[in-house]
Amino acid sequence: MAENVVVVTGAEPREVLDVLGALDGAGSLELRAAAIVHRGAEGKLSLDHETGDAVSFTDKHPRLGALVTLLLGPIDTLLFGNQLVSLYGAAEQTPEELAIGHLARRVPAGGTAVIADVDEPDPGLLEARLPGATVARRPYEDVEREIEASREGAPENG
């Protein structure tokens, strides 16, 4: 099994959640958490009203909540600029190579996506069940490492 964060676009979010739930129920993958996000025309990400607010989502789903909170916050505006590399202390990687940047760019302006934390034995299974959808994935450990690096690099409040 591979622990991944997936971003699914190009399909109706309810359908994506139904497919994820059915695959989880059948034991084909483990769905740990999922959120519907929308990117406004100005580029800012927001949670779907059914998902709730970032704080309550993070309380219920800390693994995926940390990523969602990072993407919703002011750091999201840096994901597309040169500051991302210095922010994460990853000078050897371009913004395109960073997992969080890769996932953030999958949600187009004016678009909606499902972001999910899954453990999947066959990455092709989700694509097969969602023909026409685009599924982007990154290993959860890469995402987690970047989240930790962003916390370490954040200025202390005091």
N, C-alpha and C positions, 0 to 999 in steps of 0.2 A: 504494500500500500504506500501511496505517496501523499504526504500532507501538503496541500496546495491552497493558495488563495486564488480563486477564479473570479473573473469578471465576464459576465455574459451580456452581450449587446445584440441588437438585431432580432430580438424575440420579445413577445409580450411578457413583462415581468411576472405576472401571475402564472403564466404557463411555465416559465423557468422554475419558479418556486414549487409548482406542482410536480414537475419532472424530478427536481432534486429530492422532494419528499418521497416520491414513489421509489426512486433508486435507493434512498435511505431505508425505506420500509422493506424493500426486497433484499437488503443486505449487500447491494451492489456497490455502494459507497457509504461513507459515514458523513452525514451533514451535521456539522457542529454549530453553525450559525449562518444566517444570510440576511442581507439588508438590500432594500431597493434604494438606489440613489438617483438623483437627477442633477444634471449640470445645466445651469441656466445659460442663456445666451451670452452673458458677461463672463462665463467661465467658472463661477462658484458652484461647488457641489453642495447639495442638501439631501437630507434623508426624506424618504417618502413619508407622508403622514401616518401610514399604517405601521411603519417601522418604529416610529416614536422619536424622541429626542436623543441626542448623542449620549447624554449622561445615563439615561435609563437603559439604552441599548448596551452601553459599555458595562454597566452593572450586571446585566443578564449574560452578556457574551464578551468577557474581557479579552479573549484572543483577537477576535475580529474587531471588537470595539476600539481597540487601540489604533488599528489601521484606519478605521472609519473616522475616528476623532482627529487623527493626524491629517487626513485628506480634507476634512471639513474646516479645519482651522486655518489660521493665516499662513501656515507653512505651505498649504496647497498652492498659493500663488507663486511660491518659489520652485515648484516642481517643474516648471517649464523654462526656468532661467539658469544662468551659470552658477547662481548661488547654491543650487542644490548640491553640487559636488563639495563645496566647502562646508555646507551645513552638515552633511553626513560624514565628512572626513574621508571621503572616498576618491581622492584625487586620481587614482588609477582607473576609475570608471567614469564613463560619460553618463549624462542624465538618462540616455536611452537604455543603458545597461542596468541601471539601478531598478530594483524590483518595484519599489513604491512608485517611481516615476513612470515605469512601464504600465502599471495597473491604472494609475490616474489618467493617463492619456487614452485609455481604451474607452472612456466615457466622453463622447463628442459633445460640443456645445449644443444645448437644446435636446440632448439625448437622455435616455434612462437606461439603467443597467442594474443587474443583480450582482452584488459582491458576496461571495460565499467562502467559508472556511470548510474545506472538505478533506477527507482522507479517501483517496480513490485508487483502487488497484489497476484500473484500466482508464487512462486519460481519454481515450477515444470514445468511451461509452457515453459521456455527456454530449459530445458533438453528434453522435449517432442518434441520440434521442431528441436533439434540437436542430434538425436540418435547417439550414439558412441562417442560423445564429452564429455569432462570432464568439469563441471562447478563448480568453487569454488567461494564462495561469503562470504563477511563479511559486517556487517552493516556499512553504510557510517559514522555514528556517531563515531564508534570505530576507523575507519581509520582517521577521522578528528581529534580526540582527540590525536592520536599518532603523527600526522603531527604537531599539535600545540606544543606538548611536545618536539618534535625534534627541533622546532624553538626556544623554550624557553631555551633548553639546548645547543644550538649552540653558539660557542664563538662569541663575538661581534667583528666586523671589525672596527678598529679605528685606 
